[in-house]
Amino acid sequence: MIEQLFPNVKWDKVIEATNETLYMTAISVVATFLLGIILGLLLFLTSKGNIWENKVLNSFVAAIVNIFRSIPFIILIILLIPFTKIVVGTILGPNAALPALIIGAAPFYGRMVEIALREVDKGVIEAAKSMGAKTSTIIFKVLLPESMPALVSGITVTAIALIGYTAMAGVIGAGGLGTLAFLEGFQRSKNDVTFIATILILIIVFIIQIIGDIITSTLDKR
């Protein structure tokens, strides 16, 4: 029955493409989460009136974030081809997509982290300062725990954006469901292949959203 509905679909290729998409998404989400938190903390802590107030550093980090946030992802992939070849050794396959995925998503998430940190009650931060808390203590015991629901919500949105990025990366041969939908499906006029790849991408997005919502609700004590 399934074979009749989707005659052109090779299920072993579908499974392989799904695994590649999950691999690219998982690695890039973890790296984006870590880099985004570093960028967000730098943006927040070096801003006016905060612990590491430094206008020059803040402006520099903000400029980097704004530049990479503004470049359309498909163009960023092309711009990063020489860098990707040096780092990964190839411009094809799931690993080759990782530098562009991380560099494209980390600044976007970094801004979300900064916004989340600005929502933390200043009174809590001042109380920690008055008790002689070190900067590291304020970061790991106050700022990050207090903003964690927003941070998880932000990484959920970013993870879903990364699914879209992996699909775009697939157009230039990065592998995954994007490659399956475009090269195997669209270019060969096999609409059933494109349809199955699209459905699987939607399922992955829904699962990520549900998991993110559950974790956010669990962490949010309000």
Protein Blocks (a to p, Z undefined) as FASTA:
>chain_A
ZZmmmmmbcfklmmmmmmmmmmmmmmmmmmmmmmmmmmmmmmmmmmghiaklcfklmmmm
mmmmmmmmmpcfklmmmmmmmmmmmmnopagdjklmmmmmmmmmmmmmmmmmmmmmmmpc
fklmmmmmmnopafklmmmmmmmmmmmmmmmmmmmmmmmmmmmmmmmmmmnongpjklmm
mmmmmmnopaklmmmmmmmmmmmmmmmmmmmmmmmmmmmmZZ
